[in-house]
Amino acid sequence: MELQINGKPVQADVDPNMPLLWVLRDVLNLTGTKFGCGVAACGACTVRVDGQAVRSCVTPVSTVAGKRIQTIEALGASGKLHALQAAWIAEQVPQCGYCQSGMLMAAAALLDRKPRPTDADIDEAMTNICRCGTYQRVRAAIRRAAGPGAAA
């Protein structure tokens, strides 16, 4: 099956029902996407598919064939941090860090959809679970990445 991952065509000889998460991690060795709960509740496995945040642990790989898949490995450009990654650092969001790749991918999908999100928009979009409880820092980082004029 041919997949479009991080802007490149990739061939994966896998069962069409295999979850995208395991194709990424175990077959393609893209280990930035994390396994958390396995039931799409926590969001650690979030990637973007055609720009939308998707929980890869419950997404059969066959449903994303021919679509643009982006993992955390491709969020920044050629050694340069994405605005969200820089904001994450500035706001000291990560603690244990386990959920961060999924959080960043969900936040990137939000900013693509709503470049100047309100706190309500952020709360609605960011359904990922952070066991360290950094939700206020996540909100501040998203506002910082959105730049001046982001609604509070």
DANOR-V174924 format. One record per helix or strand. SS is the DSSP state (~ for helix, > for strand). FROM is the first residue (numbers start at 0). LEN is the number of residues. If there is no record, write none. Layout:
# DANOR-V174924
ss=SS from=FROM len=LEN
ss=SS from=FROM len=LEN
This chain:
# DANOR-V174924
ss=> from=1 len=4
ss=> from=7 len=4
ss=> from=18 len=1
ss=~ from=19 len=8
ss=> from=45 len=4
ss=> from=51 len=4
ss=~ from=55 len=3
ss=> from=59 len=1
ss=~ from=60 len=4
ss=> from=67 len=3
ss=~ from=71 len=3
ss=> from=76 len=1
ss=> from=79 len=1
ss=~ from=82 len=8
ss=~ from=99 len=14
ss=~ from=118 len=7
ss=~ from=134 len=12
